Amino acid sequence: MSARPLPFRLNGSAPVQLPPDGRQSEAALAIRRGVCRRLRAEGYCLVPELTLASGRRADLAAVGRNGEIVLVEIKSSIADFRADGKWPIYLRHADLFYFATAPEVPQAIFPAEAGLIVADSYGAEIVRAAPAAKLPPATRKQMLILIARVGAARLHDLEDPEAGRGAL
């Protein structure tokens, strides 16, 4: 089964397939799909590939029913994890931070200061809960606005691709 995102419908129309942005490997897309399924089942709404105020790009940003913000960094291999030492920056932007990886990647390489999710394209298991850290109110507001604007802009771009892109 392909790890590509499943199509969805806009306003009852024919299914719409999100276009891949080309930055993720098939393995990373499979992990992302499984994590999204799990978090969605727990009531989170997700936005992939979110550029944060720090300039870092979160693989997944999720908002819970109570406004809780979760960031997930996907690491599909040991080399992928070792190539990115800037992960502590994500902690400034989330109440909960997780690494997500594939079942074949050794779990011991991931730091205890982060939660851990193991996933494939069918689903995910939270192996280690993320330590909770409450965001400052101003940061929470900034993140909620960012996630809402990016999500709305992407939905509009799918519905009307010729409309042009405005500044976010």
MORAUR-V710452 format. One record per residue. D_LAST is the distance of its C-alpha to the last C-alpha in Angstrom with 1 decimal. Layout:
D_LAST ; D_LAST
This chain:
34.6 ; 31.4 ; 28.6 ; 26.0 ; 24.0 ; 26.0 ; 25.1 ; 24.1 ; 24.5 ; 22.2 ; 24.1 ; 27.4 ; 26.9 ; 28.0 ; 26.5 ; 23.1 ; 22.8 ; 19.5 ; 19.6 ; 20.3 ; 18.1 ; 21.3 ; 20.7 ; 22.8 ; 26.5 ; 28.4 ; 29.6 ; 26.1 ; 25.1 ; 28.3 ; 27.6 ; 24.1 ; 25.7 ; 28.4 ; 26.2 ; 24.0 ; 27.2 ; 28.6 ; 25.7 ; 25.2 ; 28.9 ; 28.6 ; 26.1 ; 22.8 ; 19.7 ; 17.9 ; 14.7 ; 15.7 ; 14.2 ; 11.6 ; 10.6 ; 11.7 ; 11.7 ; 14.9 ; 13.6 ; 15.6 ; 14.7 ; 16.3 ; 18.2 ; 18.0 ; 16.5 ; 18.5 ; 18.9 ; 22.5 ; 24.1 ; 24.5 ; 21.0 ; 22.2 ; 19.6 ; 21.0 ; 19.8 ; 21.8 ; 22.5 ; 24.4 ; 27.4 ; 29.5 ; 32.3 ; 33.9 ; 32.7 ; 29.1 ; 29.5 ; 31.4 ; 28.8 ; 26.2 ; 27.5 ; 24.2 ; 23.9 ; 24.9 ; 21.5 ; 20.2 ; 22.6 ; 20.7 ; 17.8 ; 20.1 ; 23.3 ; 24.6 ; 24.2 ; 25.9 ; 26.9 ; 27.6 ; 30.1 ; 32.7 ; 36.3 ; 37.8 ; 35.9 ; 38.0 ; 36.5 ; 38.3 ; 35.8 ; 33.0 ; 33.1 ; 34.4 ; 31.6 ; 29.3 ; 29.9 ; 30.9 ; 30.4 ; 32.5 ; 31.3 ; 32.1 ; 30.7 ; 32.7 ; 31.8 ; 31.6 ; 33.6 ; 32.6 ; 35.2 ; 34.3 ; 32.4 ; 29.6 ; 30.7 ; 29.0 ; 27.2 ; 25.7 ; 22.4 ; 22.5 ; 21.2 ; 18.5 ; 17.2 ; 17.6 ; 15.6 ; 12.7 ; 13.0 ; 13.6 ; 10.5 ; 8.4 ; 10.7 ; 10.9 ; 7.3 ; 7.3 ; 10.9 ; 10.6 ; 8.4 ; 10.9 ; 13.7 ; 12.9 ; 12.8 ; 16.2 ; 17.6 ; 16.8 ; 16.1 ; 17.1 ; 14.6 ; 12.4 ; 8.8 ; 6.4 ; 3.8 ; 0.0
